[in-house]
Amino acid sequence: MIKKIGILTSGGDCPGLNATIRGIAKALYQIFGNNIQIIGVLDGFSGLINDNWKEMHADDFNGILTRGGTILGTKRTPFKLMRVVEEDKVDKVAKMKENYHKMKLDCLFCLGGNGTHKTANLLSEEGLNIIALPKTIDNDIWGTDVSFGFHTAVDIATEVIDRIHTTATSHRRVMVIELMGNKTGWLTLYSGIAGGADIILIPEKPYDINNVVLALNERCAIGKGFSILAVAEGAYDIKEAKMKRKKRMALRAENGETTATNRIAKQIEKLTGLETRVAVPGHIQRGGSPSAYDRILTTQFGTYAAKLAQQSKFGVAVAMVNNIVVDHPLSDVAGKTKFVPLDGGMVKVAKRMGISLG
């Protein structure tokens, strides 16, 4: 019987982490009553490695449904370094296993994105009882239609685009908005459509700057004096698509172009003469209170994860498929990225709306 469980949050923070923690905890108390003990592992896998944790009580989970960030703290501990013994001489995997058993855990819930799922799978393969839950504003975790935090980030990014619209219209400018998404363009695509962007550039489809310029000139020709570009931070052009990422970044650095948006803005001004500005909302996109949608989603995920623990079903990742909460083997999820399909529904919607994808 499950008596003691741990919860950790790893990777970047996002809206909904606390709501998920709450969903897990409240469901566990409903299932096991006072027979369950909950341990909060602090600062993600770093806390598991360094034996940094605290015992939690029912009151700790009150009032956190709407709270942003994570009450447990988080830290990026790259998966690629998990089996690397660095200068501190610490065997990270051995330490995580040792501290898991030292805390006498029956199960550990790992809330996080792709890197978290890979480390969770590693620990599962090492014999620990692990359940993972999908957190990321990038929405790029394989096997789930949606991850928590995504819809809130879409709401925030859409509001940014809405507000940029007014200044773009007033000054008759081209506004290039850099949105989060290094490998995938889900956030940029959804918020770009919701915010009425004229051009959307995502990593899955390398852009041709000539096509971007053509779209801008066509708008000018019909009297549209402003344009909005929603650009994923990981977007790159057709020439860069032939290069490895390190070479792309080195070339940009040589040219003084630290980001794709800065480069695009310079090219637009040079090729069109249109006044162009860059807007970078940055970490605002993953801050603040979760939306109503994400509060419901996290509660669904959290309570389902508690049920999995009750059933002693471990080595799995929680997911949403066709509006039904399910679970997949962690080994099927870890190491895979869910990219925007270029023949998918939302790309077709954008095209039907006359939005240029570069």
Summary of the structure (lengths in Angstrom):
residues: 358
radius of gyration: 22.1
end to end distance: 55.9
largest distance: 70.6
contacts: 1294
relative contact order: 0.17
helix: 45%
strand: 18%
